[in-house]
Structure formats: structure tokens, C-alpha cells
Amino acid sequence: MTPTPDRNFLFLQGPHGPFFRQLGSMLRATGATVWRVGFNAGDAAFWWREPGYIPFRAALADWPATLATLLRDRHITDIVLYGDTRPIHAQAARQAQAAGLRVHVFEEGYMRPYWVTYERGGSNGNSRLMGLSVTDMQNRLARSETEMPTPSAHWGDMRQHIFYGALYHWYVMFLNRRYPAFRTHRALPIGREAALYTKRLLLMPMFALQRRWATRRIRASGHPYHLALLQLEHDASFQVHSPFDDIGQFLDLVIVGFAKGAPRHHHLIFKAHPLENGQSPLRCMIREIAARHGIAARVHYVRGGKLAQLLDDARTAVTVNSTAAQQVLWRGIPLKVFGTAVYDQPEFVSDQPLPEFFANPSYPNRRAYRDYRRFLLETSQVPGSFYASKGRQQLLRHLVDKLLSGADPYDALQRTEPQPHPRLKAVN
């Protein structure tokens, strides 16, 4: 890749941990200029001593004007951010696109656990994938001869993810005096979120034991069961790209549909997100709704953990728009979604009413899903992870050239020569 001294990158907020700092350092080594706007002490701490740090200490209302000045005075050509829905990022994406700048968006991998997502312009419900059909993807794959990598069933850096999350919130809670106007984009107060992260980190061994016991009890019972994949209520995919105001509405909808449609000997398992912090009393909420509909003995709750152990014997799965649904489709299990999702294609996601879905589900077209998966792995899914050191090393080896490229990841397969996917390595 030819050095590009004319590229000026502006980094906004990134994943918890050192990933953005390391990516900025590698871009700077190519001759590019790199700036980073920090909105709180956590942002500053994870940028550490890298040059180009710009603290933003004003109120959120001043951000659009400040951003416009930065774009003009620093001659910014590229904006880099993690997630595109929080207010500061949504505003940045709008201004950048209006000015014809490149917007590089990172997200957790659509194909977790061994990939992260890199797109241009937007992610999840704002992704270019939303405008592509499976037929479009198959046509673009026609020239490629790459074999699809084998999927994995676990996310290898959960402890690091939780550790960096707790550390970030600790900085914001105790060392944020230089950023008096900072307000988190989430409804949960920063102190409460820090406490929940810390509690989660300390109680991981006990939660693991509870989870193993619950999973074994469910599998040993012999009852056919269906899975409901829960998400974090404060997550952008739930808040922005779903029809629900809160998780309770989703719980009620699923339990009512199950009570009306599922055979009486079938059971329903609610599987919590691995990072569920306990802010919402999910177990109590599920128990109360199930009792109200007379099916309390058939409805269960499992806290976090690995999904594969429960998926192997599941009859169906329902979710709002969780990326865990990719594992469901890979196994050929019937899937029902309620929110906007990049994998919501008619070839492999059911459009049946929920009671009918539980009673007699339609199965996904596995060949169509394999083509969809292969398309993502050859375009927007980059091997590695944000949090574990080995995962970051693997990720960074591939990312710099992608950011410097003039081509959108989803246009890569339109080139004359096929673009092979990098060989995968295990992420610890």
C-alpha cells in the first residue's frame, strides 16, 4: 500500500480498551495524520500518550459546531467510530457524509466470535447490507473461489471485554473532573454501570456454575424446547433498530405467543446476553409473565454463557435482532426476528405469526444462508477481536489496508480478481 500523507483521520469513541490507540498508531506509520476526540477520562486513558488527542469538554449541544470546525481546520478526510447510533456519532456521520468524507464504522462481529465488523457509512440497521438481497450477494460471489471458514461457537475474550468495560467506567466515575459536561448516551447512570460491570467481573465464577447447572438440567429433562435470545436493553440494536420500548415488551410477546401456539409438552428457554449486567430483573419478570399465562413450569431463564450447548437441541429460536441468530441459522434452526437485522432475508428468516411459528415453524434455506455467510466473510467481517491482545494483533494486520483502500468492503467482490479471505487463527 502506497503511503498516504494526504489522509487525515479523526477518531471518535471506540471499543473499551487499547484497540483505537493501536489502530491510530499503525495508520500514522503509513504517513497519515491521526486525531482523536475524547469526551471523558476513559477516552483519554485508552489513548494514553499517543499524539493528536483533542479533549471535548463542552456541552453536547456544542458538538455539531465543534465538529464542523475540526473537519474544516484539520482537513479531515476520514472519520473512524465504533457504532453509529449514539448522538455524537450519528451527528458526525451526517456531517461527514454531507461533506463527502469517508465514515469508517466498527461494530461487534456479525459473525461472532472470531470476527469484527468493518463497514463504511453505517452498521446494523444503517448498513449497506440492508439494501442487498441474497441474489445480489450470490451474483457478487460468482467470481470468488474462496472456501468459507468453519464457524466457532464461543467468543474468546469475554473476560477482557468485561475488564476493560469496568476500567473505562472507573475512569469516568472517579477521574472525570476535566470533563464536567460529559453525559453518557445511555439511560443508566455511569456510577451504576461501573458498579454493575465490577460486580459482573467478580461474580463470573459463581454465575458460570449456575449456568452449567441450569443448562444440564434443561438438556437432561428430555423436553423439546425453544430458545429466546435476549439482548442488552441499552444496546443500540435494541434501542434504535427494534419496535420495543423495553425488554419487558419482548418478553411478554414471546411468552404469549408460546402459550398460544407451542405444544403443551414443549418448553421455552430465555437465554441472557453474556454481558447482561442485572439492571433489569429478567428472571423475576419472566417468572411473573409466565405465571400469568399458566405456563410457569415450562418457561426457564439461563444466565449468559455459551450458546452452542443450548442450540444443539433447540427446536426454534426467536430474537429481536441479536447477532447470535447467525449461529441459529448456521445450524439450520427455524428463526423468528422482530427488529431490523442484517440477516433478515426471506430465504432463511420466518415471517409466520408467532403462535404458528412455535406450532409448525418453517425452516431456513441453508444453501441461501451459506451464500450469505460467505459474502459477509469475504467483505465486512475481519478476523480478530477488539479486546484480547492476540485478537487485536490479528485484527490490526488486516485493517490498515482496508481503511486506506478507496473501495467499500461490499464492493470488493466486484473487482476483476477474487479477494481471498485471510487465513483464520484462533483468538484466545
C-alpha positions as CSV (number, residue, x, y, z in Angstrom):
1,M,0.0,0.0,0.0
2,T,1.4,3.4,-1.0
3,P,1.9,5.8,1.9
4,T,-0.9,8.4,2.1
5,P,0.2,11.6,3.7
6,D,-2.9,13.3,2.4
7,R,-5.2,11.2,4.6
8,N,-6.3,12.9,7.8
9,F,-8.2,10.6,10.2
10,L,-10.5,11.8,13.0
11,F,-11.2,9.1,15.6
12,L,-14.2,9.4,17.9
13,Q,-15.3,6.9,20.6
14,G,-14.1,3.3,20.2
15,P,-14.4,-0.1,21.9
16,H,-13.2,-0.1,25.6
17,G,-9.5,-0.9,25.6
18,P,-6.4,0.0,23.5
19,F,-7.7,-1.0,20.1
20,F,-8.3,2.5,18.7
21,R,-4.9,3.7,20.1
22,Q,-3.1,0.9,18.3
23,L,-5.0,1.3,15.1
24,G,-4.2,5.1,15.1
25,S,-0.5,4.3,15.6
26,M,-0.5,2.0,12.7
27,L,-2.2,4.5,10.4
28,R,0.2,7.1,11.5
29,A,3.1,4.8,10.4
30,T,1.7,4.9,6.8
31,G,2.2,8.7,6.7
32,A,-1.4,9.5,7.5
33,T,-2.3,12.1,10.1
34,V,-4.4,10.9,13.1
35,W,-6.5,12.9,15.5
36,R,-8.7,11.6,18.4
37,V,-11.5,13.4,20.1
38,G,-12.0,12.4,23.7
39,F,-15.3,13.0,25.5
40,N,-14.3,11.7,29.0
41,A,-11.4,10.4,31.1
42,G,-11.9,6.9,29.8
43,D,-11.3,8.0,26.3
44,A,-8.2,9.9,27.3
45,A,-6.8,6.9,29.3
46,F,-7.2,4.4,26.5
47,W,-5.5,6.8,24.0
48,W,-2.7,7.1,26.6
49,R,0.3,9.1,25.3
50,E,-0.4,8.9,21.6
51,P,-0.3,12.3,19.9
52,G,-3.3,14.1,18.4
53,Y,-5.6,13.9,21.4
54,I,-8.4,16.6,21.4
55,P,-10.5,16.9,24.5
56,F,-14.1,17.9,24.1
57,R,-15.3,19.4,27.4
58,A,-18.3,21.4,26.2
59,A,-22.0,20.5,26.4
60,L,-23.4,18.1,23.8
61,A,-25.3,21.0,22.2
62,D,-21.9,22.5,21.1
63,W,-20.7,19.3,19.4
64,P,-22.1,19.9,15.9
65,A,-20.3,23.3,15.6
66,T,-17.1,22.0,17.2
67,L,-17.1,19.0,14.8
68,A,-17.7,21.3,11.8
69,T,-14.7,23.4,12.9
70,L,-12.5,20.3,13.3
71,L,-13.4,18.9,9.9
72,R,-12.5,22.2,8.3
73,D,-9.4,23.2,10.2
74,R,-7.8,19.8,10.4
75,H,-8.7,19.0,6.7
76,I,-10.3,15.7,7.8
77,T,-10.8,13.1,5.1
78,D,-11.9,10.1,7.2
79,I,-13.9,9.7,10.4
80,V,-13.5,6.5,12.5
81,L,-16.0,5.4,15.1
82,Y,-17.5,2.4,16.9
83,G,-21.2,2.1,16.5
84,D,-23.1,4.8,14.5
85,T,-26.2,5.5,16.7
86,R,-25.0,7.3,19.8
87,P,-25.7,11.1,19.3
88,I,-22.1,12.2,18.8
89,H,-21.5,9.5,16.2
90,A,-24.8,10.0,14.4
91,Q,-24.1,13.7,14.1
92,A,-20.6,13.0,12.9
93,A,-21.8,10.6,10.3
94,R,-24.3,13.1,9.0
95,Q,-21.8,15.9,8.7
96,A,-19.2,13.7,7.1
97,Q,-21.4,12.2,4.5
98,A,-22.8,15.7,3.6
99,A,-19.2,16.8,3.1
100,G,-18.3,13.7,1.1
101,L,-15.9,12.2,3.7
102,R,-15.3,8.6,4.4
103,V,-17.0,7.2,7.5
104,H,-15.4,4.0,8.9
105,V,-17.7,2.2,11.2
106,F,-16.7,-0.7,13.5
107,E,-19.1,-3.0,15.3
108,E,-19.0,-6.3,17.1
109,G,-18.8,-9.1,14.5
110,Y,-22.0,-10.1,12.7
111,M,-20.2,-13.5,12.6
112,R,-19.0,-13.7,16.1
113,P,-16.8,-14.9,17.8
114,Y,-13.7,-14.8,15.6
115,W,-14.6,-11.7,13.5
116,V,-15.4,-8.0,14.0
117,T,-17.4,-5.9,11.6
118,Y,-15.9,-3.1,9.5
119,E,-18.2,-1.1,7.2
120,R,-18.4,2.3,5.5
121,G,-21.2,4.7,6.3
122,G,-23.2,2.7,8.8
123,S,-23.8,-0.6,10.6
124,N,-26.7,-2.8,11.7
125,G,-29.9,-1.2,10.5
126,N,-27.9,1.5,8.7
127,S,-25.6,-1.0,6.9
128,R,-25.4,-1.3,3.2
129,L,-26.4,-4.9,3.7
130,M,-30.0,-3.7,4.3
131,G,-30.2,-3.0,0.6
132,L,-28.7,-6.2,-0.7
133,S,-30.7,-9.3,-1.4
134,V,-29.3,-12.9,-1.3
135,T,-29.4,-12.9,-5.1
136,D,-27.3,-9.7,-5.2
137,M,-24.8,-11.4,-2.9
138,Q,-24.7,-14.6,-5.0
139,N,-24.1,-12.6,-8.1
140,R,-21.1,-10.9,-6.5
141,L,-19.7,-14.2,-5.2
142,A,-19.8,-15.7,-8.7
143,R,-16.1,-14.8,-9.3
144,S,-14.8,-15.9,-5.9
145,E,-13.3,-19.3,-5.2
146,T,-12.6,-18.8,-1.5
147,E,-13.7,-21.6,0.8
148,M,-15.8,-20.5,3.7
149,P,-14.1,-20.7,7.1
150,T,-15.5,-23.0,9.7
151,P,-17.6,-21.2,12.4
152,S,-16.8,-21.3,16.1
153,A,-19.3,-21.5,18.9
154,H,-17.7,-19.2,21.5
155,W,-16.4,-15.7,22.0
156,G,-12.9,-15.9,23.2
157,D,-12.3,-12.6,25.0
158,M,-15.2,-12.1,27.4
159,R,-13.1,-11.6,30.5
160,Q,-11.0,-8.9,28.7
161,H,-14.2,-7.3,27.4
162,I,-15.7,-7.0,30.9
163,F,-12.3,-5.9,32.5
164,Y,-11.9,-3.0,30.0
165,G,-15.5,-2.0,30.5
166,A,-15.1,-1.9,34.2
167,L,-11.8,0.1,33.9
168,Y,-13.4,2.6,31.5
169,H,-16.3,3.3,33.8
170,W,-13.9,3.6,36.8
171,Y,-12.0,6.3,35.0
172,V,-15.2,8.2,34.1
173,M,-16.6,7.8,37.6
174,F,-13.6,8.9,39.6
175,L,-11.3,11.0,37.2
176,N,-13.7,12.9,35.1
177,R,-13.4,16.3,36.6
178,R,-11.9,17.8,33.5
179,Y,-15.0,16.8,31.5
180,P,-17.7,18.4,33.7
181,A,-20.3,18.5,30.9
182,F,-20.0,14.8,29.9
183,R,-23.2,12.8,29.9
184,T,-23.4,9.1,28.9
185,H,-25.5,8.3,25.8
186,R,-27.2,5.5,27.9
187,A,-30.0,6.0,30.4
188,L,-28.1,4.2,33.1
189,P,-26.0,6.5,35.4
190,I,-22.3,6.0,34.9
191,G,-21.7,5.1,38.6
192,R,-24.4,2.4,38.4
193,E,-23.0,1.0,35.2
194,A,-19.5,0.9,36.7
195,A,-20.8,-1.0,39.8
196,L,-22.6,-3.5,37.6
197,Y,-19.5,-4.2,35.5
198,T,-17.4,-4.7,38.6
199,K,-20.0,-7.0,40.2
200,R,-20.2,-9.0,36.9
201,L,-16.4,-9.4,36.8
202,L,-16.2,-10.5,40.5
203,L,-19.1,-13.0,40.3
204,M,-18.2,-14.6,37.0
205,P,-17.1,-17.9,38.6
206,M,-20.4,-18.2,40.5
207,F,-22.5,-17.3,37.5
208,A,-20.7,-19.9,35.5
209,L,-21.6,-22.6,38.0
210,Q,-25.3,-21.6,38.0
211,R,-25.3,-21.5,34.2
212,R,-23.8,-25.0,33.9
213,W,-26.3,-26.4,36.3
214,A,-29.3,-24.8,34.6
215,T,-28.1,-26.0,31.1
216,R,-27.6,-29.6,32.3
217,R,-31.0,-29.6,34.0
218,I,-32.7,-28.4,30.8
219,R,-30.9,-30.9,28.5
220,A,-31.4,-33.8,30.9
221,S,-35.2,-33.2,31.2
222,G,-35.8,-34.6,27.7
223,H,-38.4,-31.9,26.9
224,P,-38.4,-30.4,23.4
225,Y,-37.5,-26.7,23.9
226,H,-37.4,-23.4,22.1
227,L,-34.9,-20.6,22.6
228,A,-35.5,-16.9,23.1
229,L,-32.2,-14.9,22.6
230,L,-32.1,-11.9,24.9
231,Q,-30.1,-8.7,24.3
232,L,-28.9,-5.8,26.4
233,E,-31.7,-3.4,26.8
234,H,-29.4,-0.4,26.4
235,D,-27.7,-1.7,23.3
236,A,-28.1,0.4,20.1
237,S,-29.5,-2.6,18.1
238,F,-32.4,-2.9,20.7
239,Q,-32.9,0.8,21.3
240,V,-32.7,2.1,17.7
241,H,-33.5,-0.9,15.4
242,S,-36.3,-2.6,17.3
243,P,-40.1,-2.0,17.7
244,F,-39.9,-2.3,21.5
245,D,-39.6,0.4,24.2
246,D,-38.1,-2.0,26.7
247,I,-37.2,-5.7,27.2
248,G,-40.4,-6.4,29.1
249,Q,-42.5,-5.9,25.9
250,F,-40.4,-8.5,24.1
251,L,-40.7,-11.0,27.0
252,D,-44.5,-10.6,27.1
253,L,-44.8,-11.0,23.3
254,V,-42.8,-14.2,23.2
255,I,-44.4,-15.8,26.2
256,V,-47.9,-15.1,25.0
257,G,-47.1,-16.5,21.5
258,F,-45.6,-19.6,23.1
259,A,-48.6,-20.1,25.3
260,K,-50.9,-19.9,22.3
261,G,-49.0,-21.9,19.8
262,A,-46.4,-24.3,21.3
263,P,-47.4,-28.0,22.0
264,R,-48.1,-28.5,25.7
265,H,-45.1,-30.7,26.3
266,H,-42.7,-28.1,24.8
267,H,-40.6,-25.7,27.0
268,L,-39.3,-22.2,26.4
269,I,-35.7,-21.1,27.4
270,F,-34.8,-17.4,27.7
271,K,-31.0,-17.1,27.2
272,A,-29.5,-13.9,28.6
273,H,-26.8,-11.9,26.8
274,P,-23.3,-12.8,28.0
275,L,-22.8,-9.2,29.2
276,E,-26.2,-8.9,31.0
277,N,-25.5,-6.7,34.0
278,G,-28.5,-7.4,36.2
279,Q,-30.0,-3.9,35.8
280,S,-33.4,-5.4,34.8
281,P,-34.7,-8.3,37.0
282,L,-35.2,-10.6,34.0
283,R,-35.7,-13.8,35.9
284,C,-38.5,-12.3,38.0
285,M,-40.1,-10.6,35.0
286,I,-40.1,-13.9,33.1
287,R,-41.5,-15.8,36.0
288,E,-44.3,-13.3,36.6
289,I,-45.4,-13.2,32.9
290,A,-45.2,-17.0,32.5
291,A,-47.3,-17.5,35.7
292,R,-49.9,-15.0,34.5
293,H,-50.4,-17.2,31.4
294,G,-50.4,-20.5,33.3
295,I,-47.1,-21.9,31.9
296,A,-44.6,-21.1,34.7
297,A,-43.4,-24.7,34.9
298,R,-42.5,-24.6,31.1
299,V,-40.5,-21.4,31.0
300,H,-36.9,-21.1,32.1
301,Y,-34.1,-18.5,32.3
302,V,-30.4,-19.2,31.7
303,R,-27.8,-16.5,32.6
304,G,-25.3,-15.7,29.8
305,G,-22.6,-18.2,28.8
306,K,-22.0,-20.3,25.7
307,L,-25.0,-20.5,23.3
308,A,-23.9,-23.7,21.5
309,Q,-24.8,-26.0,24.3
310,L,-28.4,-25.0,24.2
311,L,-28.6,-24.5,20.5
312,D,-27.7,-28.1,19.6
313,D,-31.1,-29.4,20.7
314,A,-33.3,-26.4,20.2
315,R,-36.5,-26.6,18.0
316,T,-36.6,-22.9,17.1
317,A,-35.2,-19.6,18.2
318,V,-36.7,-16.1,18.5
319,T,-34.9,-12.8,19.0
320,V,-35.2,-9.0,18.4
321,N,-32.1,-8.7,16.2
322,S,-29.3,-10.4,18.1
323,T,-26.1,-11.3,16.1
324,A,-26.3,-14.7,18.0
325,A,-29.0,-15.6,15.5
326,Q,-26.2,-16.2,13.0
327,Q,-25.4,-19.4,15.0
328,V,-29.0,-20.4,14.8
329,L,-29.1,-20.1,11.0
330,W,-25.8,-21.9,10.6
331,R,-27.4,-24.9,12.3
332,G,-30.5,-24.7,10.1
333,I,-32.8,-24.0,13.1
334,P,-36.0,-22.0,12.3
335,L,-35.6,-18.4,13.3
336,K,-38.1,-15.5,14.0
337,V,-36.9,-11.9,14.4
338,F,-38.8,-8.8,15.4
339,G,-36.3,-5.9,14.8
340,T,-34.2,-4.7,11.9
341,A,-31.4,-7.1,11.3
342,V,-28.8,-7.5,8.6
343,Y,-29.6,-11.2,8.3
344,D,-33.4,-10.7,8.0
345,Q,-33.7,-12.3,4.5
346,P,-36.9,-14.1,3.4
347,E,-34.9,-17.1,2.3
348,F,-33.9,-18.0,5.9
349,V,-36.0,-16.0,8.4
350,S,-39.6,-16.9,9.1
351,D,-42.4,-14.5,8.5
352,Q,-45.0,-16.6,10.3
353,P,-47.1,-15.3,13.2
354,L,-45.5,-16.2,16.4
355,P,-48.1,-18.8,17.6
356,E,-47.9,-20.5,14.2
357,F,-44.1,-20.4,14.3
358,F,-44.0,-22.2,17.6
359,A,-46.5,-24.8,16.4
360,N,-45.2,-25.6,13.0
361,P,-42.1,-23.5,12.1
362,S,-40.8,-23.0,8.6
363,Y,-37.1,-24.0,8.1
364,P,-34.4,-21.8,6.6
365,N,-32.9,-22.3,3.2
366,R,-29.5,-23.5,4.3
367,R,-27.9,-23.1,0.9
368,A,-29.0,-19.4,0.7
369,Y,-27.7,-18.8,4.2
370,R,-24.3,-20.3,3.3
371,D,-24.0,-17.9,0.4
372,Y,-25.0,-15.0,2.7
373,R,-22.4,-16.0,5.3
374,R,-19.7,-16.5,2.7
375,F,-20.4,-13.0,1.3
376,L,-20.0,-11.4,4.7
377,L,-16.8,-13.3,5.5
378,E,-15.3,-12.1,2.2
379,T,-16.3,-8.5,2.7
380,S,-17.1,-6.8,6.1
381,Q,-16.0,-9.5,8.6
382,V,-12.4,-9.2,9.7
383,P,-10.7,-11.9,11.7
384,G,-9.7,-11.0,15.2
385,S,-11.2,-9.2,18.2
386,F,-11.2,-5.8,19.9
387,Y,-10.3,-6.9,23.5
388,A,-7.9,-9.9,23.7
389,S,-4.2,-9.0,22.8
390,K,-3.8,-11.8,20.3
391,G,-7.2,-11.0,18.7
392,R,-6.1,-7.3,18.3
393,Q,-2.8,-8.3,16.7
394,Q,-4.6,-10.5,14.2
395,L,-7.2,-7.8,13.5
396,L,-4.7,-4.9,13.0
397,R,-2.7,-6.9,10.5
398,H,-5.7,-6.7,8.1
399,L,-7.4,-3.4,8.9
400,V,-5.0,-0.7,7.9
401,D,-5.1,-1.6,4.2
402,K,-8.9,-1.8,4.4
403,L,-9.1,1.7,5.8
404,L,-6.7,3.2,3.2
405,S,-8.5,1.4,0.4
406,G,-10.7,3.5,-1.9
407,A,-13.2,0.7,-2.1
408,D,-16.1,0.0,0.2
409,P,-15.8,-3.6,1.7
410,Y,-19.0,-4.6,0.0
411,D,-17.7,-3.6,-3.4
412,A,-14.5,-5.7,-3.1
413,L,-16.1,-8.7,-4.9
414,Q,-16.9,-6.6,-8.0
415,R,-13.2,-6.4,-8.8
416,T,-11.8,-8.5,-11.6
417,E,-9.7,-10.7,-9.3
418,P,-11.3,-12.6,-6.4
419,Q,-10.3,-11.4,-3.0
420,P,-9.4,-14.3,-0.7
421,H,-10.3,-14.2,2.9
422,P,-7.3,-14.2,5.3
423,R,-6.5,-17.5,6.9
424,L,-8.1,-17.6,10.4
425,K,-6.2,-18.1,13.6
426,A,-7.6,-18.9,17.0
427,V,-8.4,-16.0,19.2
428,N,-7.6,-16.5,22.9
